[in-house]
Amino acid sequence: MAISKNHVDMDITLNNEKLEQVSECVYLGSQISEDKKCDQDIKRSSLASAVVGKLGRIWRSYNISTKTKIKVYESLVIPVLLYGSECWNLE
């Protein structure tokens, strides 16, 4: 796949076999497209929001310290949000 504003045809051969050129692929849970769209990355933030919502009983509990709540957030919410962030488009 070539990432560009305009489609670029590439001819890549490996062991005398031409490789297929694709317009999009999934890498680390993020969909990468040749036109640099990031629709799937937007969905990732909604997944993290869903995790926060499912942990509502923990956030409302008075028996759990703020320090523990922060550790739960850092271990359950942040990884969902940042999974695959190394391939996000920053433009």
Protein Blocks (a to p, Z undefined) as FASTA:
>chain_A
ZZdfbdcdddddeehiacdddfbdceehiacdfklpaklmmmmmmmmmmmmmmmmmmmmp
mkbcfklmmmmmmmmmmmmmmgoklmccfZZ
